[in-house]
Amino acid sequence: MGKAKITVMGSFVVDLMSRTPHLPVKGETVKGSTFKLGPGGKGSNQGVAAQRAGADVTMITKLGKDDFAEIALKSFKNEGMDTKFVFQDEKYSTGAALIMVDEKTSENEIVVVPGACSNITDKDIKMAKESIENSKVFLTQLETNVDAVEKAVDIAYKNGVTVVLNPAPVQEISDELYKKIDVLTPNEVEASILSGVNVETIEDAKKAANVLMKKGVKNVLITLGSKGVLVVTSQKEEFIQSYKVNVVDTTGAGDAYNGAFATALSEGKDIFEAAHFANAAAAISVTRIGTAPAMAYRNEIEKFISNNK
């Protein structure tokens, strides 16, 4: 059986990551211990996670025409992803993310400058229309321009393609868009902002999920960091505990989760099975430094699940 086809639309940014003894407070300069430069961005990371987890990924994003763009194209090629809808822009530079990681707690702070991937045009979406239509799953986020997200989701929705939206960075979502989403995957902060319910406990997360479903979303999956994941559908809800692992870097955990989750859905797993599969992929990712480089391969995920039954 061939790999299931997923189209991922989202950002590519170059990650400029430094690890420090503690995150700086306002006005403080902190001497870091390590620095790494590599491929990142929510769209790119989720695309890599899906590809490594076993999907056939077509990537839709936009780069500048600069040295950072070469990092993106090389990364996508190395992963075996389809890049025919990775566009380049003469006017804008390739995006960049400045990431600081506390080496004691693994907490992070991130500033993202999206650059060219905030300028995905109607023409770009039309060119990629067939790829979206022929996908099992369309996975996207809110790190690119929202008008492009809305147009791409509309194509997927009209063609019966499963739409997974990771609402990050969090911002207001139109009622029209909510109704076209099969699975919304916020973390607890994003769920709090979108629902108006302050999410601190699993019960809070259930309330937030119900508010979001009343807006028209079919299913809600709220990631709760080290606690685990809450999956809510119209028929059932399930809380899935996180695996206990040696956490090194949490930066790309949400992206690892979303990419692997989309892969499992594309293969015909139900939402709960897909959530369990993604839980393992995310657990592996936090034991490694970095974002895209930390994403787990299919054989690693299956071995991890087998060893942790």
C-alpha positions as CSV (number, residue, x, y, z in Angstrom):
1,M,0.0,0.0,0.0
2,G,1.3,3.5,-1.0
3,K,1.7,6.3,1.5
4,A,-1.4,8.4,2.2
5,K,-1.2,11.9,0.7
6,I,-1.3,14.9,3.0
7,T,-1.0,18.6,2.0
8,V,0.5,20.8,4.6
9,M,0.2,24.6,4.2
10,G,2.2,26.8,6.6
11,S,5.2,28.7,7.5
12,F,8.9,28.0,6.9
13,V,11.2,30.0,9.1
14,V,14.9,29.5,9.9
15,D,15.2,28.6,13.6
16,L,18.0,30.5,15.4
17,M,18.1,28.6,18.7
18,S,20.1,29.4,21.8
19,R,20.2,27.5,25.1
20,T,20.8,29.5,28.2
21,P,21.1,28.8,32.0
22,H,17.8,30.8,32.4
23,L,15.6,32.9,30.2
24,P,16.4,36.6,30.4
25,V,14.1,39.0,32.2
26,K,13.5,42.5,30.8
27,G,16.7,44.4,30.2
28,E,18.9,41.4,31.1
29,T,21.7,40.0,28.9
30,V,22.4,36.3,29.4
31,K,25.4,34.3,28.2
32,G,24.2,31.3,26.3
33,S,25.8,27.9,26.2
34,T,24.9,26.6,22.6
35,F,23.6,28.0,19.4
36,K,22.0,26.1,16.4
37,L,20.7,27.3,13.1
38,G,18.3,25.1,11.2
39,P,14.9,24.6,9.4
40,G,11.8,25.5,11.3
41,G,8.4,27.1,11.2
42,K,5.1,25.4,12.3
43,G,4.2,24.5,8.7
44,S,7.6,23.1,7.9
45,N,8.0,21.3,11.2
46,Q,4.6,19.7,10.9
47,G,5.3,18.7,7.3
48,V,8.6,17.0,8.3
49,A,6.8,15.3,11.3
50,A,4.1,13.9,8.9
51,Q,6.6,12.8,6.3
52,R,8.8,11.0,8.8
53,A,5.7,9.4,10.5
54,G,4.9,7.8,7.1
55,A,2.9,10.2,5.0
56,D,3.5,11.5,1.4
57,V,3.6,15.2,2.1
58,T,3.2,18.1,-0.4
59,M,4.3,21.4,1.2
60,I,2.7,24.8,0.5
61,T,4.7,27.7,1.7
62,K,6.6,30.8,0.5
63,L,10.3,31.7,0.8
64,G,12.3,34.7,-0.1
65,K,15.2,34.5,-2.6
66,D,18.0,34.4,-0.1
67,D,20.4,32.0,1.8
68,F,17.7,31.0,4.3
69,A,15.6,29.8,1.3
70,E,18.3,27.4,0.3
71,I,18.2,25.9,3.8
72,A,14.4,25.3,3.3
73,L,14.7,23.7,-0.1
74,K,17.5,21.5,0.9
75,S,15.6,20.4,4.0
76,F,12.4,19.5,2.1
77,K,14.4,17.7,-0.5
78,N,16.3,15.7,2.1
79,E,13.0,14.6,3.7
80,G,11.5,13.5,0.4
81,M,8.7,16.1,0.4
82,D,7.0,17.4,-2.7
83,T,8.1,21.1,-3.2
84,K,6.4,22.1,-6.4
85,F,4.2,24.5,-4.3
86,V,7.1,26.0,-2.3
87,F,6.9,29.5,-3.8
88,Q,9.6,32.2,-3.7
89,D,9.0,35.9,-3.4
90,E,11.3,38.7,-4.7
91,K,10.0,41.3,-2.3
92,Y,10.0,39.5,1.1
93,S,12.8,37.6,2.9
94,T,12.5,34.1,4.2
95,G,11.1,34.0,7.7
96,A,13.1,33.6,10.9
97,A,12.4,32.5,14.5
98,L,14.5,33.6,17.5
99,I,14.2,30.8,20.1
100,M,15.6,30.8,23.6
101,V,15.5,27.6,25.6
102,D,16.1,27.4,29.4
103,E,18.5,24.4,29.7
104,K,17.3,23.6,33.2
105,T,13.5,23.6,32.7
106,S,13.4,23.2,28.9
107,E,10.9,26.1,28.8
108,N,11.2,28.4,25.8
109,E,10.4,31.8,24.5
110,I,10.0,32.4,20.7
111,V,9.8,35.5,18.4
112,V,8.7,34.7,14.9
113,V,9.2,37.0,11.9
114,P,7.2,35.2,9.2
115,G,8.6,37.1,6.2
116,A,7.6,35.8,2.8
117,C,5.2,33.1,4.2
118,S,2.8,35.9,5.2
119,N,2.4,36.7,1.6
120,I,0.8,33.5,0.1
121,T,-1.5,34.9,-2.7
122,D,-4.7,33.8,-4.3
123,K,-2.7,32.8,-7.4
124,D,-0.5,30.5,-5.2
125,I,-3.5,28.8,-3.7
126,K,-5.1,28.3,-7.2
127,M,-1.8,26.7,-8.3
128,A,-1.9,24.3,-5.4
129,K,-5.7,23.6,-5.6
130,E,-5.3,20.1,-7.2
131,S,-2.9,19.0,-4.5
132,I,-5.3,20.0,-1.7
133,E,-8.3,18.3,-3.5
134,N,-6.4,15.0,-3.9
135,S,-5.3,14.8,-0.3
136,K,-6.6,12.6,2.5
137,V,-5.8,15.3,5.0
138,F,-5.2,19.0,4.8
139,L,-3.1,20.3,7.7
140,T,-2.6,24.0,8.4
141,Q,-1.9,26.6,11.1
142,L,-2.2,30.4,11.5
143,E,1.4,31.4,11.0
144,T,0.8,32.3,7.4
145,N,-1.7,35.0,6.2
146,V,-5.2,34.0,7.3
147,D,-6.9,34.9,4.0
148,A,-4.8,32.2,2.3
149,V,-5.6,29.7,5.1
150,E,-9.3,30.4,4.6
151,K,-9.2,29.9,0.9
152,A,-7.2,26.7,1.1
153,V,-9.5,25.3,3.9
154,D,-12.5,26.1,1.7
155,I,-11.0,24.0,-1.2
156,A,-10.4,21.1,1.2
157,Y,-13.9,21.4,2.7
158,K,-15.7,21.4,-0.6
159,N,-13.8,18.3,-1.7
160,G,-14.4,16.2,1.4
161,V,-10.8,16.4,2.5
162,T,-10.3,16.1,6.3
163,V,-9.2,19.6,7.6
164,V,-6.9,19.7,10.7
165,L,-6.2,23.3,12.0
166,N,-3.6,24.0,14.6
167,P,-4.6,27.5,15.7
168,A,-1.1,28.8,16.4
169,P,-0.1,31.6,16.7
170,V,-3.5,32.1,18.3
171,Q,-5.8,34.7,16.8
172,E,-9.5,35.2,16.2
173,I,-11.1,32.6,13.8
174,S,-14.2,33.5,11.8
175,D,-17.4,31.5,12.4
176,E,-17.3,30.5,8.7
177,L,-13.8,28.9,9.2
178,Y,-14.8,27.1,12.4
179,K,-17.6,25.3,10.5
180,K,-15.1,23.8,8.0
181,I,-12.7,22.3,10.5
182,D,-12.8,18.6,11.2
183,V,-10.2,18.7,14.0
184,L,-9.0,21.8,15.9
185,T,-5.8,21.2,17.8
186,P,-5.1,24.1,20.3
187,N,-2.8,23.9,23.3
188,E,-4.2,25.0,26.6
189,V,-3.2,28.7,26.1
190,E,-4.8,28.8,22.6
191,A,-7.9,26.9,23.8
192,S,-8.3,29.5,26.7
193,I,-8.1,32.4,24.3
194,L,-10.4,31.0,21.6
195,S,-13.1,29.7,24.1
196,G,-12.9,32.3,26.8
197,V,-12.5,29.4,29.4
198,N,-9.3,29.6,31.4
199,V,-7.8,26.1,30.9
200,E,-5.8,24.9,33.8
201,T,-7.3,21.4,34.5
202,I,-8.7,18.6,32.4
203,E,-12.3,19.7,33.4
204,D,-11.5,23.2,32.2
205,A,-10.3,21.7,28.9
206,K,-13.6,19.8,28.5
207,K,-15.5,23.0,29.0
208,A,-13.3,24.8,26.5
209,A,-13.7,22.0,23.9
210,N,-17.5,22.2,24.3
211,V,-17.5,25.9,23.6
212,L,-15.4,25.4,20.5
213,M,-17.7,22.7,19.2
214,K,-20.7,24.9,19.6
215,K,-18.9,27.3,17.2
216,G,-19.1,24.5,14.5
217,V,-15.9,22.5,14.9
218,K,-16.5,18.8,14.6
219,N,-13.8,17.5,16.9
220,V,-11.4,19.2,19.4
221,L,-8.0,17.9,20.6
222,I,-6.4,20.0,23.3
223,T,-2.8,19.4,24.1
224,L,-2.0,20.0,27.8
225,G,1.8,19.9,27.8
226,S,3.3,17.3,30.2
227,K,-0.2,16.3,31.4
228,G,-1.4,14.8,28.1
229,V,-4.1,15.4,25.5
230,L,-7.9,15.7,25.7
231,V,-9.8,14.5,22.7
232,V,-13.5,15.5,22.4
233,T,-16.0,14.4,19.7
234,S,-19.8,14.6,19.7
235,Q,-20.0,11.0,20.9
236,K,-17.0,10.6,23.2
237,E,-14.2,12.2,25.1
238,E,-10.9,10.7,26.2
239,F,-7.9,12.0,28.2
240,I,-4.6,10.5,27.1
241,Q,-1.7,10.8,29.5
242,S,1.7,11.9,28.2
243,Y,4.5,9.3,28.3
244,K,7.0,9.8,31.0
245,V,10.3,10.6,29.2
246,N,13.5,12.5,29.9
247,V,12.6,16.0,28.6
248,V,15.4,17.9,26.9
249,D,13.6,20.5,24.6
250,T,9.9,21.0,24.2
251,T,10.1,23.5,21.4
252,G,8.7,21.3,18.6
253,A,6.5,19.0,20.6
254,G,3.2,20.5,19.3
255,D,4.4,20.3,15.7
256,A,5.5,16.7,16.2
257,Y,2.1,15.9,17.5
258,N,0.1,17.6,14.7
259,G,2.2,16.1,11.9
260,A,2.0,12.5,13.3
261,F,-1.7,13.0,14.1
262,A,-2.5,14.0,10.5
263,T,-0.5,11.0,9.2
264,A,-2.5,8.6,11.3
265,L,-5.8,10.1,10.3
266,S,-4.8,9.9,6.6
267,E,-4.2,6.2,7.0
268,G,-7.7,5.6,8.2
269,K,-7.1,5.5,12.0
270,D,-9.9,7.1,14.1
271,I,-9.3,10.3,16.0
272,F,-8.5,8.4,19.2
273,E,-6.1,6.0,17.6
274,A,-4.5,8.9,15.8
275,A,-4.1,10.8,19.1
276,H,-2.4,7.9,20.8
277,F,0.0,7.5,17.8
278,A,0.8,11.3,17.9
279,N,1.4,11.1,21.6
280,A,4.3,8.8,21.1
281,A,5.8,11.0,18.3
282,A,5.6,14.0,20.6
283,A,7.2,12.1,23.4
284,I,10.2,11.1,21.3
285,S,10.6,14.7,20.0
286,V,11.0,16.3,23.5
287,T,13.9,13.9,24.2
288,R,16.0,15.6,21.5
289,I,17.3,19.2,20.9
290,G,15.7,21.2,18.1
291,T,12.5,21.3,16.1
292,A,12.6,19.6,12.7
293,P,15.7,17.5,13.5
294,A,13.9,16.1,16.6
295,M,11.0,14.7,14.6
296,A,10.6,10.9,14.9
297,Y,10.6,8.4,12.1
298,R,7.8,5.8,11.7
299,N,9.9,2.9,12.9
300,E,10.9,4.9,16.0
301,I,7.3,5.7,16.8
302,E,6.2,2.1,16.4
303,K,9.1,0.8,18.5
304,F,8.3,3.4,21.2
305,I,4.7,2.4,21.3
306,S,5.6,-1.3,21.5
307,N,8.1,-0.7,24.3
308,N,5.6,1.4,26.4
309,K,2.5,-0.8,26.4
